[in-house]
């Protein structure tokens, strides 16, 4: 059975194109590789530009690389880590059952860590009384409450990457409160042995690429995408819940900010997000993961060769 290869990295590091190039290279060698996405927002249908699906990246020299865990639920719903684990294991087992090579690729560190370590989570029901008691509190107050709960549970979930609005913070408090009241063993799902690679990109180059990509996404119809989602009847607060592009552009579309304020605020937020992603990945290393870092600026063939040399010894 082929070992899982994991490729992680911050936003704008080029990890998806690397994973697809690796899969295409293995295909030409007679190995059928398939990509499992580890992105908490690319699961939503119709949220394409804002989540950076870049589906064209999955076609390499005319070969369409198979991918999973993208476009699997409706925009406006609230997909979670528990659901991701179940969907990941279904897709992963199908790939290895068919003799394929699974490649896990993404930037949501919590999702990656949860499936590799085999965290066992339960679906947490809504606690209406708790929600009502938290209503009106600021994000700063909610973040402080969440930190205190995490100390009690010993949780590594819900870092600042994932909790950037009051709605998300309340849901995180709801989950941590439930886990505190209903403790359970952490590992009832199997841990997965994986060779983990990280795409390392210089901070200044990353900032430059983030700004360029944001401009391109706005020019390619990001505002229109979000207008269309609102016209479909998705509530503004549900789009704001998804954070980053969906938060800032929705507020712009609603007339709460100017276009310049939207661009500047979003640009800063994405830079901060990328920094927090790297903080999570460094934390994974402290928690025992061996991440083989590959320089983003290397030619693609060199990056693919480096992965194959470490993963397969060739």
Helices and strands as residue ranges (DSSP letters): E 4-9, H 15-28, E 33-38, E 44-45, G 55-58, E 59-60, E 63-64, E 67-68, E 73-74, H 81-97, E 101-106, H 109-117, H 128-134, H 139-153, H 166-181, E 194-200, H 203-219, H 222-231, H 236-241, H 244-253, H 259-286, E 291-295, H 300-312
